[in-house]
């Protein structure tokens, strides 16, 4: 089992910045991928940024050049630095982890953190 706890959401003006954090605990060694998704009202949950196997990173086209995913392995924490925020970035942001243990694949989600970009 893996537990994910997010923090760092809030209200910010357009053009502002926020840093989201996701702390993982539990079966850390089984995790092979971690990332961030977001879900706006009335829309599907979509990938924002992620670390893949081998440490490669990927970003949604809508956030490239503005968002940066990073991690601190010592703290088992993944971050999402969000700069130049736009109203369309408003959503609930979810941390995601995928793991494999004893041949069984699992997907875990955090509780979500609200990000609102508005003047």
C-alpha positions, 0 to 999 in steps of 0.5 A: 500500500502507498499513501499520498498526501498533497499540500500547497494549493490555494488562491492565486492571481493570474501570473502568480506561482504555487508549489504543490507537494506530495509526500508518499509513505508506505511501500515506497520501493514498489513505486515506479512512476509518480506524477500530477493530474488535474480535474476541472469542474465538469471535465475529466482528470488529465495528466499534468506532469509525471516522472516515468521509469528511469526518471524521465519527465513528461508534461501536458502541452498546456503546461510546458515551460510553465510547470516543473515537476521535481522530487526529493528522494530523501523525503519521498516527496514530489513537487509541482512548481507552477509559474505563470498561472492562468485561470484555465489552470484552475482545478483540483490537483491530484498526486498519482503513484503507480506501483508493482509488487509481487507482480500486481500493478496498483494505482494510488491517488492523493486526496486532491488539493484545490488550485484557483487562479483568479483576480 
